[in-house]
Structures are given as C-alpha cells and as structure tokens.
Amino acid sequence: MERARLYGLVVTAAAAFALAAFVAAILSTIYGFGPWFDEFFTTYVARPVIPWREALVDHWLTDNHPPLYYALARAFWWIGDTIEHRRLVNLVPFVAALGGGLVLARPRAGLHRLAALLAISLAAQGVVVRIAADYRSYFLSVSAIALLVFALAAFHADASRWRRRDSAVLWCVAIVALNTHITTTIVASAIQIPFLLRYLVRRDLARFWRLALPSLVGGLLFVAVSAVQAQHWLANTTAFWLPAGWNVARWTLELLVVEVAQANPVLLVAALGGFAAAAVGFMRRRAADAQLETAIFLGIGWMLAIGIILAIHAWRPFIYERYLVGLVPVMAMILALGSEQALRRIGQQPALAVLVLAALVSAASAWHAASTKRQNSDWGPSAALVGQLVAACPASLVHTDPLWNREVRDLAPDDNRAVVPFAYRMMAARYHFALEDDASRRLAKGCPTLFWAEWTRPQEWSAPQILARIRQRGFPVPRIRVTRFQRSFVAVADPQ
C-alpha cells in the first residue's frame, strides 16, 4: 500500500513539475513581448465602454471568430491595465481545464498515469507556449480540446461509472470547444465521430446520446452564431491575407506535426514502442483495450479534421499555425496513450524513471520555447525608439500616415479602420509622446520630426520611396534616416 501511494505521489509530482515549468514559460512570454495588431483588436472590441449588446452585435459578430473569447476578455477586463497584463486571462481556461481534468481523473485510478502523461506531453509543446502569450482565442482552443480528449478517454474507458459532475464537465467543454474558433469546432467534432459511430454499431444508444447531446447543443449554438457570421466570413475572406496553395498547407501541417512529435523525445520513443507492442498484442488476441481504441479513434478523428481543413483551404485560404493549435492536444494525447501502452508493459521503477525523465524534458522544452520566442509583430521596439527620441528632444513632432496601414485598414471587418489609430494612440501613451493629427503638416523646430509606421511591410519601401511619400504629403523634408524593424520603421528628419 505504501509503495503504491509513493508511486502515485511521484506520478503526480512529475506532472505538477512539468505543468509548473509550462506555466512559468507562459508567464515569461506573456510579459516578454509587447502587443501586436490582433491584440489591439481584441482590446478595442472588448472595452467596457461599449455596452454588452452593442459589443456583441456591432463588433463581435461581425468578426471572423466566434464571440466567446471576446466575452471572456470583457469579463476579465479588470485583470490589468496593459495588454501584457490582460493576457493573463488565458490562464482562466487553463485552470478550468485543469480542474475539469481532476474531476474526471480523481475517481479513476486507472487513468491517473495517463492524465500525468497528457500533462507532460502538452507541457513540452513550444507552439502552445508561444500562442499562450497572445491576447487571442488560441490558448482557449488548446485548453478546451485538451480537456475534451481526456474526457473522451475517460468516457470510453468506463461510461458505467459516469457521474453527474463528469457530465457537467463534458457539457461545458463540448460547448466551449465547439464555439471558440472554427478550426477548433472542426477538430472537436471530428474526434468525436469515431466514438459515436462505435457506439451506434454496438447499438449502445445510451452511451451514444450521453456523448452526443452536449456536442449537439454546442453545435446548434455554433450554427446559430454562424448564421449571423457567415456573411461576414465570406466578405472578410474574399481578399484574405493568408497565402493560398497546397505547398503552404503541406509545410504548415508538416512542420506542426514534426514540432509536436519532437517536443519530447522520451515520450515519442515510448509512444512508438508502446504502439508497436500493442499492435503485436492485437495481432495475437484480435482485441484492443479501451485506451488503444481511444488512440485509434483520436487518430482517425485527427485525420478527418485535417481533411476538412484542407477542403476549406482549397476553397478559401485557411491554414495558419495559430489556427491549427486545436490539433496539438489531440496529437499530445495520442503520444500519451502510446506511452501508457509502453509503461504498463515494463516494471514500476522503470516506468517511474521514464515518467520523471519525460517531465524534465518537457520542462526544458517549455523554457526553450519561451527563451527562443520571437514576436516579430511587436509594436514595442519602434514605439520605444520614438519615445526615446522625443524624450531626448521634447519639441519633436510625430506623424503617422494611413498609407502605410492601407493593407490592414482595407481588410474587413470595419473595426480594423478604427483599431489602427487606436493602437497608435495606445503605444504613444505608453511611451509618453503625442501624435500629430492626420491633417497636420507641421515640422518640429530645433528638434527632429519623426514619421512612424507600424504594422506595415518596411522591407518593401526603400528610403527614397519613404522620403518621396513624405514629400508628397506636403512635408518639405530634404532627407531622412530610416530605422527598420520587422513590421515597422521610424523615419527621422533633421531639425529645420
């Protein structure tokens, strides 16, 4: 008894260690980078100054994404004064998913190690660490799908012990997963289909409806929202910024799969060994246990989701790493299930050693992802430079130009036109300088005049072209010095 209790404590400690490192890495990325354009969009449409009904009808439902994350951001607006602080709202669905997982796992001793392996597998995913620092819905997608795949594993293992609180978890996660992002909706639906078909074939209608009803209700809610948003989806993606073509789709998916698989080599080797051993056992017995069936069904659902996503991409450009993060927990769970197949075939002490080593590798992977993250769209560096130049010479004047942001201003939804100047004002206030009105053509006296462009393509504009545009707008500037960043530039005209 004492040995079993000690074993359980080590399993729990390994998972807790990996998750602690994962959260620490997320916090590091949250505070390590300034905001980018989509985060300004979230901030703009979630502002409490907009009444809830107006926000829903005029802002959230006119966007490409379901309104759930905007409502979450609005509800937790009080969490901080800056976008970096407001990113902490992403820990809300993480804590909720963790709590839901504990509700499902606690009474099921046979799933304790699987739950730990899933936590360790997810903690290693650098792509999740990167997107968790976005003030967008992507980490909500990861949290929802992670809990959903574990709920499916628990449900398929033994539905006879399903309790009301388990049903409450399933209902909540199904509704959230189906209404967070369209790709998350596709993944959440696709991974359940093999399970539902299995129950239909076996004529286990009680089990079928217990699993199907939450998703049916969540799906109806999605359809109702989509009935309003569909016209905006079509309009917003007519001229979309995502690149089209099969090469884009192939490389984006391939890189994601490779990154997830390689995130924790210990689990990858264990999973490959576990599935190989399970395959041999299946050939001998012609029977698969519930966890092996779960891995097979999740794999089928994952491929179905990929097929649907590719079909949509063939119609409208759709594939983008951030949009695909809902696939990551499915792959992480498959790795966890394969590793569980391996660990149950070796001794208790070797299994603990593998588990502890995997947790250490996941912690290292999470920190590596945090330390190597590059937020190329960060508005902070260019704004900080402008702030430094103005602080050095307070009479400096700062101008912006709608031309540099024409690409994003012209994109639907209409809120983009308001978000651009809103973002400039936010960053100017943060770095303590003022912006001239668009109509102003003033040049600073005795100090530099600064021309600041964010969220543009600075490499496409040479210094002579930038100078020509400045002169075309009515500024008699003889020369400029240009400092370029990944998505921005600051042009400095010498004092007049």
FENQUIMO-V977571 format. One line per field, one symbol per residue. ss: DSSP state (a for helix, b for strand, c for the rest). phi: phi as a letter, one per 30 degrees, with the letter a starting at -180 (. if undefined). burial: b if it has 9 or more other C-alpha atoms within 8 Angstrom, else e. A space follows every 10 residues. Layout:
ss: ???
phi: ???
burial: ???
This chain:
ss: caaaaaaaaa aaaaaaaaaa aaaaaaaaaa aaccccaaaa aaaaaacccc caaaaaaaaa cccccccaaa aaaaacaaac ccaaaaaaaa aaaaaaaaaa aaaaaaccaa aaaaaaaaaa aaaccaaaaa accccccaaa aaaaaaaaaa aaaaaaacaa accaaaaaaa aaaaaaaccc caaaaaaaaa aaaaaaaaaa acccaaaaaa aaaaaaaaaa aaaaaaaaaa aaaaaacccc cccccaaaaa aaaaaaaaaa aaccaaaaaa aaaaaaaaaa aaaaacccca aaaaaaaaaa aaaaaaaaaa aaaaaccccc aaaacaaaaa aaaaaaaaaa aaaccccaaa aaaaaaaaaa aaaaaaaaaa aaccccccca aaaaaaaaaa aaccccbbbc caaaaaaaac ccccaaaaaa aaaaaaaaaa cccccccccc ccccccccbb bbbccccaaa ccaaaaaaaa aacccccccc bbbbccccbb bbbccc
phi: .dddddeddd eddddddddd ddddddddde cdbddbeddd dedddceddd eedddddcbd dccdcededd dddddcedda ccdedddddd dddddddddd ddeddedced cddddddddd dddddddded dddcdbdddd dddddedddd dddddddadd cdcddddddd ddddddddbc addddddddd ddeddddddd ddhcdddedd ddeedddddd ddddddedde ddedddcdbc dddcjddddd dddddddddd ddebeddddd dddddddddd ddddchacdd dddedddddd dddddddddd dddddbebca eddcdddddd dddddddddd edddccdddd dddddddddd dddddddddd dcdbcdcddd eddddedddd ddbdddcbcc beedcdeddd ddddeeddde dddedddddd cibccddedd bdcdcibdcc ccbchbcddd cdeddddddd dedjcdcdab ccccbdbaab cccded
burial: eeeeeebeeb bbebbebbbe bbeebbbbbb bebbbbbebb bbbbbbbeeb eeebbbbebb bbbbbbbbbb bbbbebbebe eebbbbbbbb eebbeebbeb bebbbeeeee bbbbbbbbbb bbbbbbbbbb bbbbbbbbbb bbbbbbbbbb bbbbbbeebe ebeeebbebb bbbbbbbbbb bbbbbbbbbb bbbbbbeebb eeebeebbee bbebbebbbe bbeebeebbe ebbeebbeeb eeebbeebbe ebbeebeebb bebbebbbeb bbbbbebbee bbeeeeeeee bbbbbebbbb bbebbeebbb ebbbebbbbe bebbbbbbbb bbbbbbbbbb bbbeeeeeee bbebbbbbbb bbbbbbbbbb eeeeeebbbb ebbbebbebb eebebbbbbb beebbeeebe bbbebbbebb ebbebebbbe bebebbeeee eeebbebbbb bbbbbbbbee eebeebbeeb beeebebeeb ebebbebbbb bbbbbe
